[in-house]
Amino acid sequence: MNYTIRKRSEGCARCERLFEAGDRLFSIILLEEEEPLRRDLCVACFEARDPDPDREFAYWKTRMSSQGAQRRLVDFNTLRELFFAMAERDSAEYRKICYLLGLVLIRKRVIKLQEFTSEGGLDYLVVTAKQREEPIRLEAPELRPEEFEELRERLKELLDMDLGPPASTEASPDTP
């Protein structure tokens, strides 16, 4: 797998000015056609941007610490909304990330596992959420342990959040 998402940048993605300890900056999650991207912007470039509501999923303001980037705690409301937005996308990268998000949200009881099913040689998790009337079908990709861990790291970098200890690669409702 070759991913383009990186941890918080050392500088602004637009003007390329390097961030210094104490600088305020914005991190933006963009839902591009093939995969989600993250961009870090200085305050001036963030305010000067032309927001695109079809691409910008979320953003947050943070500060560069003297020790560099520090992971935020998980905001499960944001994670749930990101899951819903990614579930509507059709690329293979979104399906993989959405599957992992689904496992995290099942584990934290934010969404509920309705059933496992197979169709056309593919396995699916069917999940439900109070916020949605229709169930969501998640394709369960075949991932080797190292691919699973790489995908997990990618999600951590995208969200700049600590998702907790690594989960098992065997999908089950109790231990994803």
N, C-alpha and C positions, 0 to 999 in steps of 0.2 A: 504494500500500500504506500502511496506517496501523497502526503497531506501538505496543504499550503498554510494551515493555521499555525501560528506561532504564539509563544507566550507574549506577555506584554512587551511591546517594543521599547527599545532604548531611546527612540526618538519619534517625532510626529510623522505619521504616514503621508502627510500632505506637504508640509514645508521642510521636513527632514531635520528640524532643530532637535538636538539631543535634550532629553529631559534631565533635569538636575534634581537632587534631593529636595523635597518640599514642593516641587512644581505640581500644580493641579493639571489633570488631563482627563479626557473622556475616552472610554472604550465603547465601540459600537459593534454590534453583531449584525452583519449583512446577510440576508438570505438570497444568495445568488442562485442562478439556474441549476448548476451542478452540485454545489456544496456550500455550506455556510463559511463566511470569512469574518475575520476580526480586524478592526482598524483602530489604532490608538491615535488620538489627535490632541494637540495642544488646545487650550481654551480658545484662542483667536481663530484657529482653523475650524474648530467645531462650530463656533458661532457664525463663521463665514460660509459654511457649507450650505448646499441647497438640498434639504432633506427629501428623501424619496421614500414615502410611506410603504411602497410596494417592496422595497429592498431592506429598509432598516427595521429590524425586529425589536431591538432594545439597545439602550445605551446606559452607561452609568458614569458618574464622576468619581474620580479617585485622586489620590496624591502619591507621587513617587516618594517612597521612603528612602532613608539613607542606606538601608540594606538591600535595596532593589525591590522588585515586585514581590508582594505578599499575597497569598491566596485568600479570597473572601470565603466566608461560610456560605453554605448552599441556601439559596432563596427558592424554596419549593414552589411558590406561586409562579415565579418567573420560569422555573424549569418546566412546570406543567404547561404554561402558555407556549413555550418554545417547542415542547413535544407536540402540541396540537398544530402549530404552524408547520413543523417539519413533516408531520403525518400527511399533510396535503401535498407535499412535494413528491416527485416521482423518480428522481435519480437514485442510482445505487448507493451513493454516498449518504444521501439523506435517509434512505431505508436502514442503513447500518447504524447511523447515529441515533435514529429514532428508536430502533430496537434496543440499543443500550439505554437510552433515556427511559424507555418503557420498563426495562428491568429495574432500574433505579427507583422509578416511581411506584412500581408494584411493591418493591421491597419496603418502601417508606409509606405504603398504604395511601398514596395520593390518587392512584388509579387502581382498579380491581381487575384481576385476571378472571375472565369469564370462562375461557376454554383454550385448549390446545387443539389444533386441527391440521390436517394435511390435505393438500389439493394439488394435483398436477405435479407431484414429486417435490413440492415445497411444503415446509412446515410453517405454521402461523401461530402467533399468540393473538387471541381476541380479548381486548380489554375494554372496560367501560369506565366512565367517569361521570360524576354528578353534573358536571358542567356541559356534558354532551348527551344528546338523546340517542344518537347512533353509536353502536360499538365501533371500535377502531381495530382493523386487522394489521398486525405487524408481521412482516416476513421475517422469519428467523434464519438469518444467513449462517452458512457453515463457516465458522471462524476457528482457526487454530489458536491455541492459548496466547501465542505471541501477537497475533492479529487482534485478539480481544483486548489485550493490555495496551497495544498501540492505539486502538480506537478509544479506550478509556482515557489515555493520556491526552489524546486529541480533544476530547470533550472537556477535560479539565483546563486545557490551554484556551479553548474557545470561550469558556465561561469565566475563567480566572477564579474558579472555585475549587475547594477541596471536597471531593466526593466521598471521602472516607477511605477505609482500607479496600484493597482490591477485592472484587467479588469473584466468586467461583465462575468458571466458564461453563458450568453445567446449569442450564436454565431450568429452574423450578420455581414455583410460587414463593417458597420460603427462603431459598438461597440462590439468587440469580448469579 
